[in-house]
């Protein structure tokens, strides 16, 4: 992933941890940067598992989002 990818579109889906089989729709964002900000808020505020699909087709898992949420490259 490059810094330019942060300004490309992405789709965020937030799955509840305690609701297996629950259907959730993805939410489009104009930029990956915006999707990451909302994903980090979901992790911190609730018992959630956010997944992001980037415009380039990369899939960012909850683990990746947590591990990289404090990285300077995402800010």
C-alpha positions as CSV (number, residue, x, y, z in Angstrom):
1,X,0.0,0.0,0.0
2,X,1.3,3.4,-0.9
3,X,0.4,6.9,0.6
4,X,-1.6,7.6,-2.6
5,X,-3.9,4.7,-1.8
6,X,-5.1,6.6,1.3
7,X,-6.8,9.1,-1.1
8,X,-8.6,6.5,-3.1
9,X,-12.1,5.1,-2.4
10,X,-12.7,2.2,0.0
11,X,-15.6,0.2,1.4
12,X,-16.0,-0.5,5.1
13,X,-18.0,-3.3,6.6
14,X,-18.3,-3.5,10.4
15,X,-19.3,-7.0,11.8
16,X,-20.4,-7.4,15.4
17,X,-18.2,-9.9,17.2
18,X,-21.0,-11.5,19.1
19,X,-23.6,-11.9,16.3
20,X,-22.5,-14.8,14.1
21,X,-24.5,-15.1,10.9
22,X,-25.6,-11.5,11.1
23,X,-25.8,-9.8,7.7
24,X,-24.1,-6.5,7.3
25,X,-23.8,-4.1,4.3
26,X,-20.6,-2.4,3.3
27,X,-20.5,1.4,3.5
28,X,-18.6,3.3,0.7
29,X,-16.1,6.0,1.6
30,X,-14.5,8.6,-0.7
31,X,-11.1,7.8,0.7
32,X,-9.4,5.0,2.5
33,X,-8.3,7.5,5.1
34,X,-11.9,8.2,6.0
35,X,-12.8,4.5,6.2
36,X,-9.8,3.8,8.4
37,X,-10.8,6.6,10.8
38,X,-14.3,5.1,11.2
39,X,-12.9,1.6,11.5
40,X,-10.6,2.6,14.3
41,X,-13.5,4.3,16.1
42,X,-15.6,1.2,15.8
43,X,-12.8,-0.9,17.3
44,X,-12.4,1.5,20.2
45,X,-16.1,2.2,20.9
46,X,-17.7,-1.2,20.5
47,X,-17.2,-4.9,20.2
48,X,-16.7,-4.8,16.4
49,X,-14.7,-6.3,13.6
50,X,-14.2,-3.8,10.8
51,X,-13.0,-5.0,7.3
52,X,-12.0,-2.7,4.5
53,X,-11.8,-3.4,0.8
54,X,-9.7,-0.8,-1.0
55,X,-10.2,0.5,-4.5
56,X,-7.3,-1.6,-5.6
57,X,-8.9,-4.7,-4.2
58,X,-6.8,-5.1,-1.0
59,X,-8.7,-6.5,2.0
60,X,-7.7,-5.0,5.3
61,X,-8.6,-7.2,8.3
62,X,-9.4,-6.0,11.8
63,X,-5.9,-7.2,12.9
64,X,-4.2,-5.1,10.1
65,X,-6.4,-2.1,11.0
66,X,-5.5,-2.3,14.7
67,X,-1.8,-2.9,14.0
68,X,-1.6,0.1,11.7
69,X,-4.0,2.5,13.3
70,X,-1.2,4.5,14.9
71,X,1.1,4.5,11.9
72,X,2.1,7.9,10.7
73,X,1.4,6.8,7.1
74,X,-2.3,6.6,7.9
75,X,-2.6,10.2,9.2
